Amino acid sequence: MYKVIKGFFDLEDYKDTKSGRVYHEYVEGDEYPRAGVDPGAERVALLASDDNLQGEPLIESVGAPTDETEPEPGDSDETSEGEAPAETDKKTDKNASEK
């Protein structure tokens, strides 16, 4: 998966309309490529280098895509095997219950 680091219109991702081609616009922070588009390795390498028409990298690698249904680390109350349960901020006052 890649992240857009500088906005651009993808000249290889377009729709033909009556008034001409409409190119897909990527803005900074977008995921590249968008769903349903499978650019070749050569295209990805071109956009990640300064060898494209804008003369600077437009995307950068951010690792494998994540499954949105998986919980983020630290979001679960469950503990892994061998881990102690996390401490809570709740403190009990034994003296308060004896009064």
Helices and strands as residue ranges (DSSP letters): E 2-4, E 8-17, E 20-26, E 31-32, H 41-48, E 59-61, H 94-98
